[in-house]
Amino acid sequence: MLEKLEKKRTGKTPARRKAPGDSRKLIRTFTATPAELSMLESVARYHGFSKSATLTNLLKKEFWRLFPGGTDEVRPDPGARITGEGAT
């Protein structure tokens, strides 16, 4: 019912909330200056990815660089080779 009201008010269907354990992707937003957005667009174009995929890939690369053994909440995939400082 609320979705119908929101769609009627804005003309758009609102993004759905993610239930715990739900692996569907959601729309997220972020704040960036025009210069930062231009940098993101350039890097994405260079690699042939979308801006979203570029951000995700950069985040994953940095996460695993900082936490090669993962964290309490994010564990390496089974069979992953773990090397580097902080590896467990």
N, C-alpha and C positions, 0 to 999 in steps of 0.2 A: 504494500500500500504506500509506504513512504517513498519507494522508488518511483512509483507513478506520479506522486506529487512533485518530487524533485524534477522528474523529466518534464512535467507540465510547466513548472516554474522556469527551468533553465533551458529546456529543449535537449538536454543531455541526460543519459542514464548515468547515475553516480557510480564511482568505482566501488566494487564490493570489498568488504573487509575480509581478511584472510583468517580462517579458523586455524587454531594450532594444529600442526601436522599437515596442513594443506599445502601442496607443492605448486599450486597454480601461481603464475606470475601476476604481480599487481603493478599498477601504474604508480610511480613514485615521482616526487618533484625534488628539485634542488635549486639552490641559489648560486648564480654565477654572474660575473661581470660580463659585459659584451666582449671584452678581450679574451676572457677565459672561455667563453662559448665559442669564439672564433678558433682558439687553440684546439678545443675539443673537436670541432668540425674538421679542422685540418688533419688531426691525427686519425680520426675516423675515416676520412676520405683516403688517406695514405694507406691504411691497412685494409680498406674495403669493407669496413664494418659499419653498423649503425652507431649512432652516438651512445645508445644504451649498451650495446655489446662492447664498445670501446671502454666505457666506464667499468663495466663488470669485469672485463679481462684485466684491466689495470689494477682494480681492487684485489682480484684474486692473486695476481702476481705479487703485489705488495704484502698481502696477508701471509702468503706462504713463505715469503722472504723473512718476515718478522717472526712468524710462528711456525717453523718447519715441522714441529710435532703436533701442531694444532693447539686448540684451547679446550677448556672443559666443555664448551658448547659446540665447537666445530672440530671434529676428528678427521684425520686423513682417511681417504678411501681404503678399504681393505686391499692389501697387497701393494700399497704405495711405497716407493723407495723414499726414505726419510734421511736427509743428510743435512749437515750444517749445525751451527750453534743452536742450542736449545732443543735439539732432536732428542726424543725419548726412546 
